[in-house]
Amino acid sequence: MKNDYKQILAKVREARCEWELNKLMNELEEFNKQNYKTAAIDIALETGDRKAFNRLVVCETND
């Protein structure tokens, strides 16, 4: 019976670690998207590409 509890606890820990990892990966993905978008806006501003800038700004407000 004690081994059953240990096995259950091990599975719970594994599931928790997997959940935490997925959460961190999602946060990192969102962080990277935002950084990419910010860099793209900066480039559009630097190059004077108003069409690209306007597209990026409109996309940003829809997120």
N, C-alpha and C positions, 0 to 999 in steps of 0.2 A: 504494500500500500504506500509506503514511504517513497518507493521508486516511482510510483504513478504520479505523486505530487511533484517530484523533481522533474519528471518528463513534462508535465503540464507547465510548470514554472519555466522550464527551458523554452518551450514553444511560445509562451507568452512573452518572454524576453526577446526572442527572435522576431516575433511579430512587431513588438514595440520598436526594435532597432530598424526593421524594415520601414515602418511607418515614419520614423524620424528621418531616415535617409531619403525617403520619397519627399517629405516635407522640405528638407534642405535643398534637394535637387530642384523642386518647383520654385523655391525662393531664388536660387541661383539663376535659373532660366529667366525668371521675370526681371531680375537685376540686369542680366546680360541684354535682354530685349530693350530695356529702358536706356542703357548705356549706348547701344547701337543706334537707337532712335535719336538720342541727344547728339551723338557724333554726326549722324546724317544731317540733322538740322544745322549744326555748326558748319559742315561742308557746304551745304546749300547757301548759307549766308555768306561764307567766304568767297564762293564762286559767283555769287549774284544770281543763282538759279531760282528765281521767284516761283516758278511753276512747281519745282520740286519742294521748295520751302512750304508753299501753300498746301501741297498735298500732305506733307509730313505733319504740319500743324493741324490740319483737319483730321487726319488719322489719330493724332494724339488726343484730341478732344472726344473721339468716339470710343476710346478704350475704357 
